[in-house]
Amino acid sequence: MEPLILLAVMIFSGLAIFLKDLLKAVICLMISSIFLGIIFFKLGAPYAGVFEISVVAGLVMVLFILTISLVGGEDFVKEPAIPVIFFLILLGIFSLLAVFGFKVSFIPSSATGDKFLNFGQVLWAGRTFDMVAQISVIFAGVFVILAIVSRKGKNGK
Amino acid sequence: MYAYAVFVLIFIGFYCLIARRNMVRLLIGLEIISKGICLLIISGSYPSKILTAQALVITVIVIEVCVMAIGLSLVIRAYHQSESIDIRDFSKLKG
């Protein structure tokens, strides 16, 4: 079952960059995120799966659709005429690299939380610095968006 | 199997970043790369260190959401400034 879901993730991600209509591309990206969340569930990572489906397939896609509705749905940017065969050749080279020269290894032991029994302990006790960094990033993002979207000029108007 | 999917996802994202000029599509490419990284973290730590991997993936997702929000607000701002979301139109910025 997992290979089919992985295949769906790859196909929908590929469609997201090859479809002309931006809205359809974003919908393909959302479907890809949902399949990735299902894989996380199957690998025993339910919290990551919930985040992937609710935040990435939900919130981020809402932001994408909002942006597309503001800037125009049709892809009016003239893209360079790179033939699809070039993409397929590069993909073949990458596939050979993946099959013969790449092996996923475990996370280094210094970054693990083996001494903790459940996810809450890992998140709040073992990865406290990550939580502080996340809060900082969220605040930084809010302030940057306010600064960018604000229409005030140099004289404050 | 998972390593191959990670490679393909990261390749698709990089290809999008290199070959596309629409700023929304560039952000889609970043999103796909982020998906590959998340899958790498989860599949690389399965099954013994999955708790830590989940914490790391949640951190990655939070940072990714902030990056996307800032990037999309930049796209909207750029569209209001120059009526275009072609990345080539911003290659000669003042400064």
gemmi code that builds the backbone of each chain (N, CA, C; Angstrom):
import gemmi

chains = {
    "A": [
        ("MET", (0.816, -1.206, 0.000), (0.000, 0.000, 0.000), (0.854, 1.262, 0.000)),
        ("GLU", (1.955, 1.217, 0.810), (2.801, 2.420, 0.906), (3.414, 2.831, -0.417)),
        ("PRO", (3.884, 1.858, -1.245), (4.449, 2.305, -2.539), (3.447, 3.061, -3.393)),
        ("LEU", (2.176, 2.639, -3.367), (1.165, 3.354, -4.162), (0.959, 4.767, -3.641)),
        ("ILE", (0.942, 4.909, -2.315), (0.754, 6.254, -1.743), (1.965, 7.130, -2.067)),
        ("LEU", (3.166, 6.549, -1.960), (4.365, 7.318, -2.323), (4.329, 7.729, -3.791)),
        ("LEU", (3.878, 6.805, -4.631), (3.759, 7.127, -6.062), (2.776, 8.277, -6.283)),
        ("ALA", (1.683, 8.242, -5.524), (0.697, 9.333, -5.643), (1.308, 10.660, -5.202)),
        ("VAL", (2.106, 10.623, -4.119), (2.761, 11.862, -3.668), (3.652, 12.421, -4.769)),
        ("MET", (4.437, 11.534, -5.398), (5.360, 11.994, -6.449), (4.599, 12.505, -7.666)),
        ("ILE", (3.556, 11.785, -8.068), (2.804, 12.188, -9.271), (2.119, 13.533, -9.054)),
        ("PHE", (1.461, 13.703, -7.922), (0.752, 14.965, -7.688), (1.732, 16.123, -7.480)),
        ("SER", (2.903, 15.839, -6.908), (3.906, 16.904, -6.807), (4.399, 17.296, -8.192)),
        ("GLY", (4.594, 16.298, -9.070), (4.997, 16.613, -10.444), (3.934, 17.402, -11.182)),
        ("LEU", (2.666, 17.017, -10.984), (1.577, 17.761, -11.626), (1.528, 19.201, -11.142)),
        ("ALA", (1.897, 19.415, -9.872), (1.833, 20.766, -9.312), (2.776, 21.720, -10.022)),
        ("ILE", (3.848, 21.214, -10.603), (4.759, 22.129, -11.294), (4.538, 22.112, -12.805)),
        ("PHE", (3.785, 21.147, -13.330), (3.605, 21.091, -14.788), (2.244, 21.600, -15.241)),
        ("LEU", (1.236, 21.654, -14.370), (-0.072, 22.153, -14.784), (-0.021, 23.655, -15.034)),
        ("LYS", (-0.681, 24.097, -16.088), (-0.651, 25.517, -16.446), (-1.454, 26.369, -15.459)),
        ("ASP", (-2.631, 25.853, -15.084), (-3.504, 26.617, -14.197), (-2.948, 26.558, -12.772)),
        ("LEU", (-2.738, 27.736, -12.188), (-2.145, 27.781, -10.852), (-3.074, 27.170, -9.800)),
        ("LEU", (-4.361, 27.377, -9.959), (-5.299, 26.840, -8.972), (-5.278, 25.306, -8.976)),
        ("LYS", (-5.263, 24.726, -10.189), (-5.172, 23.261, -10.269), (-3.850, 22.771, -9.699)),
        ("ALA", (-2.778, 23.527, -9.944), (-1.465, 23.141, -9.409), (-1.494, 23.122, -7.887)),
        ("VAL", (-2.120, 24.131, -7.284), (-2.189, 24.182, -5.824), (-3.065, 23.051, -5.278)),
        ("ILE", (-4.138, 22.731, -6.003), (-4.992, 21.614, -5.551), (-4.205, 20.294, -5.608)),
        ("CYS", (-3.391, 20.125, -6.655), (-2.539, 18.924, -6.727), (-1.552, 18.884, -5.573)),
        ("LEU", (-1.007, 20.056, -5.220), (-0.087, 20.113, -4.080), (-0.806, 19.733, -2.784)),
        ("MET", (-2.051, 20.156, -2.652), (-2.828, 19.820, -1.462), (-3.069, 18.307, -1.392)),
        ("ILE", (-3.416, 17.705, -2.527), (-3.631, 16.246, -2.525), (-2.334, 15.515, -2.176)),
        ("SER", (-1.219, 16.040, -2.694), (0.080, 15.449, -2.370), (0.348, 15.525, -0.870)),
        ("SER", (0.007, 16.658, -0.248), (0.203, 16.804, 1.206), (-0.662, 15.819, 1.974)),
        ("ILE", (-1.884, 15.619, 1.501), (-2.777, 14.677, 2.202), (-2.188, 13.255, 2.140)),
        ("PHE", (-1.695, 12.862, 0.962), (-1.086, 11.524, 0.853), (0.162, 11.416, 1.732)),
        ("LEU", (0.932, 12.510, 1.802), (2.122, 12.480, 2.664), (1.722, 12.330, 4.135)),
        ("GLY", (0.634, 12.998, 4.517), (0.136, 12.835, 5.880), (-0.285, 11.406, 6.164)),
        ("ILE", (-0.895, 10.759, 5.177), (-1.284, 9.348, 5.346), (-0.044, 8.472, 5.547)),
        ("ILE", (1.025, 8.790, 4.799), (2.272, 8.028, 4.973), (2.816, 8.215, 6.384)),
        ("PHE", (2.755, 9.458, 6.887), (3.218, 9.700, 8.258), (2.414, 8.865, 9.252)),
        ("PHE", (1.097, 8.799, 9.031), (0.286, 7.960, 9.913), (0.730, 6.504, 9.838)),
        ("LYS", (0.984, 6.022, 8.630), (1.357, 4.615, 8.471), (2.727, 4.327, 9.068)),
        ("LEU", (3.599, 5.353, 9.127), (4.921, 5.157, 9.715), (4.920, 5.360, 11.231)),
        ("GLY", (3.743, 5.538, 11.816), (3.665, 5.675, 13.265), (3.969, 7.070, 13.753)),
        ("ALA", (3.719, 8.068, 12.929), (3.940, 9.460, 13.338), (2.637, 10.243, 13.198)),
        ("PRO", (1.674, 9.988, 14.112), (0.358, 10.620, 13.925), (0.372, 12.124, 14.108)),
        ("TYR", (1.211, 12.618, 15.023), (1.220, 14.069, 15.244), (1.758, 14.793, 14.006)),
        ("ALA", (2.801, 14.246, 13.415), (3.328, 14.851, 12.182), (2.297, 14.760, 11.061)),
        ("GLY", (1.568, 13.639, 11.013), (0.533, 13.498, 9.985), (-0.582, 14.513, 10.150)),
        ("VAL", (-1.002, 14.722, 11.410), (-2.048, 15.716, 11.664), (-1.570, 17.112, 11.269)),
        ("PHE", (-0.334, 17.429, 11.622), (0.208, 18.741, 11.248), (0.287, 18.872, 9.733)),
        ("GLU", (0.745, 17.819, 9.070), (0.898, 17.888, 7.609), (-0.456, 18.119, 6.934)),
        ("ILE", (-1.468, 17.400, 7.417), (-2.781, 17.520, 6.763), (-3.468, 18.828, 7.141)),
        ("SER", (-3.438, 19.177, 8.427), (-4.202, 20.361, 8.838), (-3.483, 21.655, 8.487)),
        ("VAL", (-2.190, 21.707, 8.719), (-1.468, 22.966, 8.503), (-1.033, 23.111, 7.056)),
        ("VAL", (-0.329, 22.111, 6.519), (0.203, 22.263, 5.164), (-0.909, 22.135, 4.125)),
        ("ALA", (-1.726, 21.057, 4.251), (-2.792, 20.883, 3.258), (-3.965, 21.808, 3.513)),
        ("GLY", (-4.036, 22.420, 4.687), (-5.127, 23.330, 4.975), (-4.711, 24.784, 4.922)),
        ("LEU", (-3.950, 25.187, 5.927), (-3.612, 26.609, 6.068), (-2.782, 27.143, 4.903)),
        ("VAL", (-1.729, 26.419, 4.559), (-0.846, 26.925, 3.496), (-1.583, 26.988, 2.162)),
        ("MET", (-2.449, 25.997, 1.923), (-3.176, 26.021, 0.644), (-4.193, 27.160, 0.607)),
        ("VAL", (-4.782, 27.479, 1.780), (-5.669, 28.653, 1.836), (-4.881, 29.918, 1.493)),
        ("LEU", (-3.669, 30.018, 2.022), (-2.827, 31.181, 1.698), (-2.509, 31.222, 0.200)),
        ("PHE", (-2.205, 30.055, -0.374), (-1.909, 30.001, -1.814), (-3.136, 30.441, -2.623)),
        ("ILE", (-4.302, 29.905, -2.266), (-5.513, 30.223, -3.044), (-5.862, 31.703, -2.888)),
        ("LEU", (-5.658, 32.237, -1.696), (-5.908, 33.674, -1.486), (-4.978, 34.503, -2.374)),
        ("THR", (-3.720, 34.131, -2.403), (-2.756, 34.868, -3.244), (-3.127, 34.760, -4.715)),
        ("ILE", (-3.503, 33.556, -5.155), (-3.844, 33.377, -6.577), (-5.088, 34.187, -6.926)),
        ("SER", (-6.046, 34.240, -5.993), (-7.242, 35.040, -6.281), (-6.923, 36.519, -6.356)),
        ("LEU", (-5.872, 36.965, -5.661), (-5.511, 38.378, -5.709), (-4.666, 38.724, -6.941)),
        ("VAL", (-3.794, 37.799, -7.346), (-2.895, 38.133, -8.457), (-3.371, 37.568, -9.793)),
        ("GLY", (-4.417, 36.771, -9.784), (-4.916, 36.233, -11.056), (-4.604, 34.761, -11.194)),
        ("GLY", (-5.617, 33.987, -11.530), (-5.457, 32.541, -11.554), (-4.684, 32.004, -12.733)),
        ("GLU", (-4.843, 32.673, -13.887), (-4.186, 32.140, -15.065), (-2.688, 32.418, -15.012)),
        ("ASP", (-1.931, 31.496, -15.514), (-0.475, 31.607, -15.476), (-0.024, 32.462, -16.658)),
        ("PHE", (0.018, 33.790, -16.464), (0.368, 34.686, -17.552), (1.854, 34.933, -17.662)),
        ("VAL", (2.646, 34.324, -16.788), (4.103, 34.465, -16.877), (4.610, 33.523, -17.952)),
        ("LYS", (5.416, 34.042, -18.868), (5.941, 33.201, -19.944), (7.111, 32.381, -19.413)),
        ("GLU", (6.908, 31.083, -19.345), (7.946, 30.205, -18.807), (8.942, 29.845, -19.901)),
        ("PRO", (10.200, 29.579, -19.526), (11.176, 29.158, -20.539), (10.784, 27.817, -21.157)),
        ("ALA", (11.056, 27.668, -22.443), (10.631, 26.459, -23.164), (11.631, 25.335, -22.963)),
        ("ILE", (11.613, 24.743, -21.785), (12.477, 23.593, -21.511), (11.667, 22.339, -21.792)),
        ("PRO", (12.137, 21.486, -22.690), (11.347, 20.301, -23.027), (11.219, 19.343, -21.848)),
        ("VAL", (10.125, 18.618, -21.836), (9.859, 17.687, -20.736), (10.892, 16.556, -20.729)),
        ("ILE", (11.445, 16.249, -21.904), (12.437, 15.169, -21.976), (13.668, 15.497, -21.129)),
        ("PHE", (13.987, 16.803, -21.034), (15.108, 17.232, -20.189), (14.817, 16.887, -18.721)),
        ("PHE", (13.571, 17.151, -18.321), (13.157, 16.802, -16.949), (13.264, 15.302, -16.727)),
        ("LEU", (12.815, 14.522, -17.720), (12.834, 13.064, -17.544), (14.261, 12.524, -17.484)),
        ("ILE", (15.168, 13.099, -18.298), (16.570, 12.655, -18.260), (17.185, 12.939, -16.896)),
        ("LEU", (16.972, 14.161, -16.410), (17.503, 14.507, -15.089), (16.901, 13.622, -14.003)),
        ("LEU", (15.611, 13.329, -14.142), (14.952, 12.466, -13.162), (15.549, 11.063, -13.186)),
        ("GLY", (15.895, 10.575, -14.401), (16.541, 9.276, -14.501), (17.892, 9.255, -13.807)),
        ("ILE", (18.677, 10.331, -14.001), (19.989, 10.409, -13.344), (19.812, 10.413, -11.823)),
        ("PHE", (18.845, 11.203, -11.352), (18.591, 11.257, -9.914), (18.116, 9.901, -9.396)),
        ("SER", (17.333, 9.201, -10.212), (16.849, 7.890, -9.779), (18.009, 6.912, -9.617)),
        ("LEU", (18.962, 6.953, -10.564), (20.135, 6.088, -10.448), (20.922, 6.411, -9.187)),
        ("LEU", (21.067, 7.722, -8.924), (21.763, 8.120, -7.700), (21.031, 7.593, -6.470)),
        ("ALA", (19.705, 7.687, -6.504), (18.920, 7.264, -5.346), (19.015, 5.768, -5.124)),
        ("VAL", (19.025, 5.009, -6.213), (19.028, 3.553, -6.075), (20.402, 3.042, -5.667)),
        ("PHE", (21.453, 3.615, -6.266), (22.781, 3.029, -6.061), (23.664, 3.799, -5.077)),
        ("GLY", (23.400, 5.050, -4.860), (24.375, 5.801, -4.077), (23.838, 6.492, -2.859)),
        ("PHE", (22.658, 6.151, -2.415), (22.091, 6.903, -1.309), (21.404, 5.961, -0.349)),
        ("LYS", (21.701, 6.123, 0.909), (21.069, 5.274, 1.917), (20.667, 6.160, 3.092)),
        ("VAL", (19.382, 6.085, 3.435), (18.905, 6.911, 4.544), (19.420, 6.318, 5.841)),
        ("SER", (20.109, 7.136, 6.607), (20.612, 6.646, 7.889), (19.780, 7.267, 9.011)),
        ("PHE", (19.989, 6.779, 10.200), (19.214, 7.267, 11.329), (19.661, 8.661, 11.737)),
        ("ILE", (18.781, 9.334, 12.461), (19.158, 10.634, 13.021), (20.280, 10.404, 14.021)),
        ("PRO", (21.301, 11.284, 14.060), (22.386, 11.092, 15.030), (21.858, 11.017, 16.461)),
        ("SER", (22.510, 10.198, 17.254), (21.993, 9.932, 18.583), (21.956, 11.190, 19.441)),
        ("SER", (22.822, 12.170, 19.148), (22.827, 13.386, 19.958), (21.546, 14.180, 19.765)),
        ("ALA", (20.835, 13.930, 18.680), (19.614, 14.686, 18.403), (18.372, 13.896, 18.762)),
        ("THR", (18.507, 12.811, 19.445), (17.339, 11.976, 19.714), (16.884, 12.121, 21.147)),
        ("GLY", (15.698, 11.666, 21.407), (15.157, 11.740, 22.756), (14.775, 10.372, 23.254)),
        ("ASP", (15.710, 9.440, 23.201), (15.392, 8.060, 23.539), (14.966, 7.883, 24.990)),
        ("LYS", (15.442, 8.790, 25.859), (15.137, 8.613, 27.274), (13.691, 8.970, 27.603)),
        ("PHE", (12.992, 9.591, 26.657), (11.613, 9.992, 26.909), (10.648, 8.914, 26.417)),
        ("LEU", (9.505, 8.852, 27.109), (8.577, 7.762, 26.834), (7.475, 8.132, 25.862)),
        ("ASN", (7.074, 9.402, 25.863), (5.983, 9.778, 24.967), (6.316, 11.072, 24.240)),
        ("PHE", (5.458, 11.412, 23.303), (5.728, 12.539, 22.424), (5.726, 13.875, 23.179)),
        ("GLY", (4.836, 13.999, 24.152), (4.786, 15.240, 24.924), (6.089, 15.515, 25.646)),
        ("GLN", (6.680, 14.476, 26.226), (7.957, 14.660, 26.915), (9.056, 15.057, 25.938)),
        ("VAL", (9.045, 14.409, 24.760), (10.069, 14.747, 23.762), (9.930, 16.199, 23.343)),
        ("LEU", (8.678, 16.627, 23.095), (8.462, 17.973, 22.554), (8.738, 19.043, 23.605)),
        ("TRP", (8.245, 18.849, 24.819), (8.318, 19.914, 25.809), (9.548, 19.832, 26.686)),
        ("ALA", (10.121, 18.633, 26.861), (11.307, 18.510, 27.710), (12.578, 18.327, 26.877)),
        ("GLY", (12.487, 17.500, 25.845), (13.702, 17.222, 25.069), (14.000, 18.243, 24.002)),
        ("ARG", (12.963, 18.853, 23.440), (13.164, 19.794, 22.335), (12.678, 21.183, 22.718)),
        ("THR", (12.979, 21.594, 23.938), (12.506, 22.897, 24.403), (13.047, 24.027, 23.537)),
        ("PHE", (14.294, 23.910, 23.147), (14.890, 24.970, 22.325), (14.150, 25.097, 20.988)),
        ("ASP", (13.709, 23.964, 20.447), (12.931, 24.021, 19.205), (11.642, 24.805, 19.398)),
        ("MET", (10.996, 24.589, 20.549), (9.749, 25.304, 20.801), (9.985, 26.801, 20.892)),
        ("VAL", (11.069, 27.191, 21.579), (11.400, 28.617, 21.662), (11.666, 29.178, 20.264)),
        ("ALA", (12.398, 28.390, 19.460), (12.687, 28.836, 18.097), (11.410, 28.960, 17.276)),
        ("GLN", (10.482, 28.003, 17.461), (9.212, 28.074, 16.719), (8.428, 29.332, 17.077)),
        ("ILE", (8.362, 29.628, 18.379), (7.626, 30.831, 18.799), (8.291, 32.083, 18.224)),
        ("SER", (9.625, 32.098, 18.235), (10.344, 33.251, 17.674), (10.063, 33.387, 16.180)),
        ("VAL", (10.066, 32.257, 15.481), (9.824, 32.299, 14.033), (8.411, 32.790, 13.739)),
        ("ILE", (7.432, 32.320, 14.539), (6.052, 32.768, 14.317), (5.927, 34.274, 14.521)),
        ("PHE", (6.525, 34.792, 15.603), (6.464, 36.235, 15.832), (7.176, 36.993, 14.721)),
        ("ALA", (8.357, 36.496, 14.332), (9.087, 37.158, 13.242), (8.251, 37.171, 11.965)),
        ("GLY", (7.580, 36.047, 11.682), (6.743, 35.988, 10.479), (5.605, 36.989, 10.535)),
        ("VAL", (4.954, 37.086, 11.685), (3.843, 38.044, 11.817), (4.328, 39.466, 11.598)),
        ("PHE", (5.451, 39.823, 12.224), (5.942, 41.198, 12.092), (6.389, 41.489, 10.659)),
        ("VAL", (7.034, 40.503, 10.019), (7.480, 40.719, 8.639), (6.278, 40.902, 7.711)),
        ("ILE", (5.243, 40.083, 7.902), (4.045, 40.222, 7.050), (3.388, 41.576, 7.272)),
        ("LEU", (3.308, 42.006, 8.534), (2.738, 43.324, 8.794), (3.554, 44.418, 8.121)),
        ("ALA", (4.879, 44.288, 8.164), (5.727, 45.297, 7.542), (5.593, 45.282, 6.030)),
        ("ILE", (5.424, 44.098, 5.444), (5.347, 44.007, 3.981), (3.997, 44.485, 3.482)),
        ("VAL", (2.931, 44.028, 4.140), (1.589, 44.318, 3.635), (1.160, 45.745, 3.961)),
        ("SER", (1.763, 46.311, 5.008), (1.416, 47.687, 5.359), (1.660, 48.617, 4.179)),
        ("ARG", (0.702, 49.489, 3.905), (0.799, 50.363, 2.737), (1.326, 51.744, 3.098)),
        ("LYS", (1.830, 51.916, 4.311), (2.311, 53.240, 4.695), (3.557, 53.626, 3.908)),
        ("GLY", (3.617, 54.879, 3.522), (4.779, 55.378, 2.815), (5.818, 55.908, 3.779)),
        ("LYS", (6.765, 56.663, 3.236), (7.844, 57.168, 4.080), (7.342, 58.206, 5.078)),
        ("ASN", (6.314, 58.968, 4.696), (5.801, 59.991, 5.595), (4.709, 59.458, 6.518)),
        ("GLY", (4.530, 58.145, 6.556), (3.590, 57.532, 7.478), (2.170, 57.481, 6.984)),
        ("LYS", (1.885, 57.910, 5.747), (0.520, 57.910, 5.220), (0.284, 56.675, 4.360)),
    ],
    "B": [
        ("MET", (12.938, 2.503, -0.883), (11.684, 3.001, -1.428), (11.437, 4.451, -0.985)),
        ("TYR", (11.589, 4.674, 0.340), (11.374, 6.032, 0.835), (12.496, 6.958, 0.369)),
        ("ALA", (13.728, 6.417, 0.316), (14.842, 7.258, -0.140), (14.621, 7.706, -1.578)),
        ("TYR", (14.103, 6.817, -2.393), (13.826, 7.181, -3.782), (12.761, 8.277, -3.851)),
        ("ALA", (11.723, 8.136, -3.041), (10.673, 9.170, -3.041), (11.222, 10.509, -2.571)),
        ("VAL", (12.094, 10.459, -1.553), (12.717, 11.703, -1.073), (13.519, 12.356, -2.185)),
        ("PHE", (14.301, 11.542, -2.892), (15.123, 12.073, -3.985), (14.244, 12.697, -5.061)),
        ("VAL", (13.198, 12.008, -5.420), (12.327, 12.516, -6.495), (11.650, 13.822, -6.069)),
        ("LEU", (11.161, 13.875, -4.843), (10.491, 15.092, -4.382), (11.454, 16.279, -4.372)),
        ("ILE", (12.657, 16.054, -3.842), (13.627, 17.155, -3.797), (14.038, 17.552, -5.210)),
        ("PHE", (14.162, 16.566, -6.096), (14.503, 16.896, -7.491), (13.392, 17.715, -8.148)),
        ("ILE", (12.136, 17.312, -7.938), (11.018, 18.068, -8.536), (11.022, 19.506, -8.025)),
        ("GLY", (11.268, 19.666, -6.726), (11.302, 21.014, -6.164), (12.420, 21.856, -6.739)),
        ("PHE", (13.624, 21.278, -6.846), (14.749, 22.032, -7.412), (14.517, 22.348, -8.888)),
        ("TYR", (13.945, 21.394, -9.614), (13.642, 21.644, -11.028), (12.678, 22.817, -11.159)),
        ("CYS", (11.681, 22.850, -10.276), (10.716, 23.956, -10.302), (11.413, 25.277, -10.009)),
        ("LEU", (12.334, 25.267, -9.034), (13.037, 26.508, -8.700), (13.909, 26.988, -9.854)),
        ("ILE", (14.483, 26.039, -10.598), (15.406, 26.413, -11.676), (14.636, 26.790, -12.937)),
        ("ALA", (13.590, 26.030, -13.269), (12.986, 26.158, -14.596), (11.790, 27.093, -14.645)),
        ("ARG", (11.231, 27.482, -13.517), (10.023, 28.305, -13.534), (10.346, 29.750, -13.175)),
        ("ARG", (9.513, 30.664, -13.653), (9.715, 32.091, -13.391), (8.555, 32.727, -12.643)),
        ("ASN", (7.460, 32.009, -12.535), (6.318, 32.515, -11.778), (6.632, 32.412, -10.282)),
        ("MET", (6.467, 33.513, -9.557), (6.863, 33.512, -8.149), (6.024, 32.547, -7.315)),
        ("VAL", (4.745, 32.375, -7.670), (3.916, 31.413, -6.929), (4.440, 29.995, -7.159)),
        ("ARG", (4.860, 29.730, -8.389), (5.403, 28.393, -8.686), (6.721, 28.149, -7.949)),
        ("LEU", (7.521, 29.194, -7.770), (8.762, 29.032, -7.011), (8.450, 28.637, -5.568)),
        ("LEU", (7.408, 29.233, -5.012), (7.017, 28.856, -3.652), (6.477, 27.426, -3.608)),
        ("ILE", (5.782, 27.023, -4.674), (5.332, 25.625, -4.750), (6.542, 24.685, -4.761)),
        ("GLY", (7.590, 25.073, -5.476), (8.816, 24.268, -5.487), (9.431, 24.156, -4.108)),
        ("LEU", (9.472, 25.275, -3.380), (9.985, 25.228, -2.006), (9.150, 24.295, -1.129)),
        ("GLU", (7.855, 24.342, -1.350), (6.945, 23.487, -0.578), (7.235, 22.003, -0.859)),
        ("ILE", (7.483, 21.687, -2.121), (7.753, 20.286, -2.463), (9.081, 19.824, -1.857)),
        ("ILE", (10.096, 20.706, -1.877), (11.365, 20.356, -1.227), (11.139, 20.095, 0.263)),
        ("SER", (10.326, 20.934, 0.872), (10.041, 20.760, 2.294), (9.344, 19.424, 2.569)),
        ("LYS", (8.456, 19.034, 1.661), (7.806, 17.714, 1.791), (8.851, 16.603, 1.775)),
        ("GLY", (9.812, 16.708, 0.849), (10.865, 15.699, 0.765), (11.684, 15.632, 2.040)),
        ("ILE", (11.998, 16.808, 2.609), (12.787, 16.831, 3.843), (12.009, 16.179, 4.989)),
        ("CYS", (10.713, 16.509, 5.078), (9.891, 15.910, 6.151), (9.845, 14.385, 6.009)),
        ("LEU", (9.674, 13.926, 4.768), (9.637, 12.475, 4.543), (10.976, 11.837, 4.880)),
        ("LEU", (12.066, 12.540, 4.594), (13.404, 12.030, 4.932), (13.561, 11.875, 6.446)),
        ("ILE", (13.115, 12.887, 7.182), (13.258, 12.834, 8.642), (12.441, 11.678, 9.222)),
        ("ILE", (11.183, 11.560, 8.775), (10.320, 10.516, 9.344), (10.795, 9.123, 8.934)),
        ("SER", (11.063, 8.941, 7.635), (11.445, 7.597, 7.185), (12.833, 7.209, 7.682)),
        ("GLY", (13.711, 8.200, 7.876), (15.066, 7.884, 8.345), (15.112, 7.513, 9.803)),
        ("SER", (14.100, 7.875, 10.562), (14.128, 7.587, 11.991), (13.123, 6.509, 12.377)),
        ("TYR", (12.461, 5.934, 11.378), (11.487, 4.874, 11.660), (12.206, 3.570, 11.943)),
        ("PRO", (11.821, 2.786, 12.959), (10.730, 2.988, 13.913), (11.186, 3.431, 15.290)),
        ("SER", (12.511, 3.376, 15.535), (12.948, 3.493, 16.931), (12.954, 4.930, 17.424)),
        ("LYS", (13.198, 5.898, 16.533), (13.347, 7.276, 17.000), (12.257, 8.167, 16.417)),
        ("ILE", (11.071, 7.607, 16.312), (9.994, 8.311, 15.623), (9.480, 9.495, 16.433)),
        ("LEU", (9.621, 9.442, 17.761), (9.122, 10.549, 18.584), (9.909, 11.820, 18.314)),
        ("THR", (11.227, 11.693, 18.297), (12.056, 12.860, 17.996), (11.821, 13.347, 16.576)),
        ("ALA", (11.650, 12.410, 15.669), (11.416, 12.800, 14.274), (10.132, 13.609, 14.141)),
        ("GLN", (9.106, 13.209, 14.894), (7.852, 13.981, 14.841), (8.062, 15.395, 15.343)),
        ("ALA", (8.830, 15.542, 16.420), (9.096, 16.892, 16.942), (9.844, 17.727, 15.908)),
        ("LEU", (10.821, 17.104, 15.241), (11.580, 17.833, 14.222), (10.698, 18.212, 13.036)),
        ("VAL", (9.813, 17.289, 12.633), (8.943, 17.573, 11.486), (7.968, 18.698, 11.819)),
        ("ILE", (7.468, 18.710, 13.049), (6.568, 19.806, 13.438), (7.313, 21.132, 13.397)),
        ("THR", (8.577, 21.133, 13.841), (9.376, 22.357, 13.737), (9.547, 22.777, 12.280)),
        ("VAL", (9.845, 21.814, 11.422), (10.009, 22.113, 9.997), (8.727, 22.696, 9.408)),
        ("ILE", (7.576, 22.099, 9.802), (6.293, 22.568, 9.251), (5.999, 23.989, 9.704)),
        ("VAL", (6.266, 24.288, 10.976), (6.008, 25.653, 11.470), (6.873, 26.662, 10.708)),
        ("ILE", (8.150, 26.344, 10.548), (9.033, 27.257, 9.822), (8.585, 27.385, 8.362)),
        ("GLU", (8.153, 26.276, 7.773), (7.686, 26.283, 6.381), (6.456, 27.181, 6.221)),
        ("VAL", (5.535, 27.114, 7.190), (4.340, 27.953, 7.112), (4.729, 29.424, 7.164)),
        ("CYS", (5.663, 29.769, 8.056), (6.098, 31.168, 8.137), (6.757, 31.605, 6.842)),
        ("VAL", (7.599, 30.749, 6.273), (8.277, 31.098, 5.022), (7.255, 31.297, 3.907)),
        ("MET", (6.249, 30.398, 3.846), (5.233, 30.529, 2.802), (4.414, 31.804, 2.987)),
        ("ALA", (4.043, 32.106, 4.232), (3.245, 33.313, 4.469), (4.023, 34.562, 4.072)),
        ("ILE", (5.296, 34.607, 4.451), (6.108, 35.775, 4.087), (6.297, 35.835, 2.575)),
        ("GLY", (6.577, 34.687, 1.961), (6.770, 34.662, 0.506), (5.527, 35.089, -0.250)),
        ("LEU", (4.373, 34.598, 0.175), (3.132, 34.963, -0.524), (2.774, 36.426, -0.299)),
        ("SER", (3.059, 36.949, 0.887), (2.823, 38.384, 1.078), (3.775, 39.206, 0.221)),
        ("LEU", (4.997, 38.713, 0.033), (5.925, 39.389, -0.888), (5.398, 39.353, -2.322)),
        ("VAL", (4.799, 38.209, -2.704), (4.238, 38.106, -4.057), (3.116, 39.129, -4.249)),
        ("ILE", (2.227, 39.240, -3.251), (1.122, 40.193, -3.351), (1.655, 41.620, -3.428)),
        ("ARG", (2.652, 41.923, -2.598), (3.247, 43.265, -2.610), (3.895, 43.565, -3.958)),
        ("ALA", (4.621, 42.560, -4.468), (5.279, 42.760, -5.765), (4.257, 42.952, -6.878)),
        ("TYR", (3.143, 42.231, -6.791), (2.096, 42.384, -7.811), (1.470, 43.771, -7.735)),
        ("HIS", (1.275, 44.277, -6.536), (0.707, 45.622, -6.406), (1.685, 46.677, -6.913)),
        ("GLN", (2.981, 46.407, -6.777), (3.988, 47.394, -7.205), (4.142, 47.414, -8.714)),
        ("SER", (4.194, 46.228, -9.340), (4.591, 46.199, -10.751), (3.630, 45.420, -11.640)),
        ("GLU", (2.482, 44.979, -11.095), (1.490, 44.256, -11.891), (2.063, 42.998, -12.542)),
        ("SER", (3.044, 42.398, -11.913), (3.665, 41.201, -12.490), (4.160, 40.303, -11.372)),
        ("ILE", (4.141, 39.003, -11.620), (4.752, 38.069, -10.671), (5.845, 37.271, -11.367)),
        ("ASP", (6.390, 37.842, -12.438), (7.521, 37.220, -13.124), (8.806, 37.605, -12.389)),
        ("ILE", (9.584, 36.611, -12.000), (10.770, 36.867, -11.187), (11.810, 37.678, -11.973)),
        ("ARG", (11.745, 37.626, -13.319), (12.728, 38.390, -14.099), (12.481, 39.890, -14.012)),
        ("ASP", (11.230, 40.265, -13.739), (10.932, 41.697, -13.649), (11.543, 42.346, -12.427)),
        ("PHE", (12.028, 41.531, -11.495), (12.604, 42.077, -10.262), (14.112, 41.883, -10.218)),
        ("SER", (14.713, 41.650, -11.378), (16.158, 41.445, -11.400), (16.928, 42.741, -11.381)),
        ("LYS", (16.246, 43.851, -11.577), (16.941, 45.150, -11.557), (16.317, 46.047, -10.495)),
        ("LEU", (16.340, 45.581, -9.273), (15.784, 46.368, -8.195), (16.724, 47.512, -7.841)),
        ("LYS", (16.146, 48.609, -7.385), (16.976, 49.733, -6.933), (17.675, 49.365, -5.624)),
        ("GLY", (18.844, 49.931, -5.411), (19.525, 49.690, -4.157), (21.016, 49.657, -4.311)),
    ],
}
model = gemmi.Model(1)
for chain_id, residues in chains.items():
    chain = gemmi.Chain(chain_id)
    for i, (resn, *xyz) in enumerate(residues, 1):
        res = gemmi.Residue()
        res.name, res.seqid = resn, gemmi.SeqId(i, " ")
        for name, pos in zip(("N", "CA", "C"), xyz):
            atom = gemmi.Atom()
            atom.name, atom.element = name, gemmi.Element(name[0])
            atom.pos, atom.b_iso = gemmi.Position(*pos), 0.0
            res.add_atom(atom)
        chain.add_residue(res)
    model.add_chain(chain)
structure = gemmi.Structure()
structure.add_model(model)
structure.setup_entities()
